[in-house]
Amino acid sequence: MLLKSIRLGTDDKAKAKAFYDATFAALGVPASNTPDEYPIVMYQLPGGQAFILGPARDGNPATYANGGTILFDADSDEAVSAWHAAGLANGGSCEGPPEPKPQARGAFGAYLRDPDGNKLGVYHGLSFG
């Protein structure tokens, strides 16, 4: 099985785009080139998966998952720190500073909430094996 995409809700597409353009740039992912008139913002991740942001399809305000976290991989500890700094500078809030994380067997990681409250993490050296 292959994961094809992840979609998160946002009520402010421009704010979400600014946050993800900056944080993904720190991880080597190009800025979104989704046309402004589209109702979503989409990123093509290494490996082919799509990361999509947009309003809730039911018309209600977007909400975040309680207990949900999306993790991304970084090439270095420095990239983790750059990702975290870019997120804080673009409307994110800290959920865990860049440092070795005991819950991840000492892998270097950091956590943020995006402007809509979605929890994200980035790790260098994390394995699930």
Buried (B, 14 or more C-beta within 10 A) or exposed (E): EEEEEEEBBBBBBEBBBBBBBBBBBBBEBEBBEBEEEEEBBBBBBEEEBBBBBBBEEEEEEBEBEEEEEBBBBBEEBEBBBBBBBBBBEBBBEEBBEBBEBEEBEEBBBBBBBBBBBBBBBBBBBBEEE
